Amino acid sequence: MFQLEPLSSVDNDKNNKTESYQQLLEQVKSLTQSEPNIIANLANISSLLFWQLTDINWAGFYLNEGNQLVLGPFQGKPACIRIPVGKGVCGVAAATGEVQRVANVHHFTGHIACDANTNSEIVLPLKKQGQVKAVLDIDSPVFDRFDEQDQEGLLAIVSYIESLI
């Protein structure tokens, strides 16, 4: 059985951030290593991210179904159920296959506001054989919450999740 190890939340302390993300990746691996069901794994990963990252108000997944992203496992307030590919931060990440790191969502053309308290966002595509299968979406009420270290740490987690798909 997985037991959550005490981990100081991943915060904006640059000296500890890389190490914290490495520990977080190890926790993700430990949590998912014996479970083959992807939905169960995404549910636990979204919970782990939500509780371990600081200044977060939403963490979860949208699953790519044709020309739409459909809400998957998440933690936070109720969210938009369907997002057209190419629309909003999540849709742009799905359409381009590129990470979207937005310091101020209010300046992002076409931003879809599911939670009015969100001020910054990072969305990372999950791919299999070059095709976007899902996106990991993390929102924050803090402007410019996500930096290059966050992106690198989350990309390592996404890379691992891609091996589960």
N, C-alpha and C positions, 0 to 999 in steps of 0.2 A: 504494500500500500504506500502511496506517495504521501510524504509528509513535507509540508512547506517549511523549508529552512528559514530561519530568521535572516532577512536580507534587508539591509537599509534600503529604503526605496530609492529607485533610480531618480536622482534629482539633478540639479544644475551644477553640482560640484564637479568641475571638469577633471579633477585628479582622481575621483572615484568612479566616474561615469563608465569608462571603458570596462573596468573590473566588474562593476555592477551588472552591466549588460552581459558579460561573459557568465556570471553566476546565474543570471536570469535565463540565458540559453540552456545552461545545464539543468535548471529546474524544468524548463519546457521539455527537454529530452527525457528527463526522469518521469515526468507526468504522463508522457505519451508513449513511452517505449513498448509497453505491453498491450496497448489498445489499438486494434485495427480500424475502428470506426472513426472516419474523418470528422463527422459532426460532433461526436463526443470529444474528440481531441480539440477541435476549434472552440468548443464551448469552454473547456478548461483553460485553453491558452488565452482566450479573451478575458476570462476571470483573473488569471494570473497577472496579465498585463495591467488590467484595471486597478488591481490592488497593490501592485508593486511600483508602478510609475507614479510620480508626483504630479500634481496639477493637471489631472486628467478628469474629464467629465463623460467620456464615452470611449470604449474600445471594443471593436468587433470586426466582423467579416461580412462582406457582401459577396454572394456567389453569382458568377456569370452564367446567365441563361439566355443565350441568343443575343439579342440587342438590349438586354436589360440586366441590371444587377439586382438581385433579390436578397433581402435581408437574411442574414445567417445568424449564427451564435454571436451574442454581444453582452456587454455589461453597460448599464447606464440607463438614461431615460428612454422611453419608447422612441422609435426612429422611423424614418421614411422606409416603407416596405419595398418599393421599386424605384430604381433610378435608371434612366435611359443611359446607355453607353454613350459617352461624349458630353454628358451634362453634369455640372457640378464637379467638385474636386474628385470624388470617387469615379465618376463617369469618364473624366479626362484621363485618370490613371489607367483605367481599363482600356480606353481607346488607344492611348499612346504606348502602354506597357512601361511607362516611366514613373518613378516616384514623384509624387506631388507634395512638396513641403511648403506650406502656405503660412507666412508670418501673421497675416491679417486677412481672414476669410471675407471680410466686408469689402475688400478691394479685389477679390477674385470674381471676374466676370462670370455670371451664371451660377454663383454659389447657391446651393440648396440648403436652407437653414432648417435643420430638423430640431435643433436646440438653440434658442436665442442667446444662451450663455456662452456658446462656442465662439472663440476669437481667433484661434489658430488650429491648424490641422496638418496631419501627415497621413498620406495614403500610399501604401506600397502594394504593387501588383504581385500576385502569386501566379507563376507560370508552370505549365507542363508542356514539353515539346514546343516551346516558343509561343504557346497560346495562353492568354490570360484566363485563368480559371476562377479567380476570386481576387478580392482586394482586402487588405488589412487597413482599417480606418481607425485613427486615434485622434480624438478631439481634446482641446484644452480651452478653459476659460481665460488663460493667460496669453497675451499677445506674444508672438515670436517665441513660443515655448520650445520648439524643436530645432535642434542645430545639427551640424554634420555628425557629431558623435552619436546623437539619437538615431539619425538615419543609418549610420554604419551598424550600430548595435541591433536595430530592428531588421536591417537587411540580412544579418546573420540568422536571426530567428526565422525570417521569411524563407531563407534558403533551406533551412531545416524543414519547415512546414511543407515546402515544395516536394521534399523527398517522401512525405507521407501521402501525397495526393495520388 
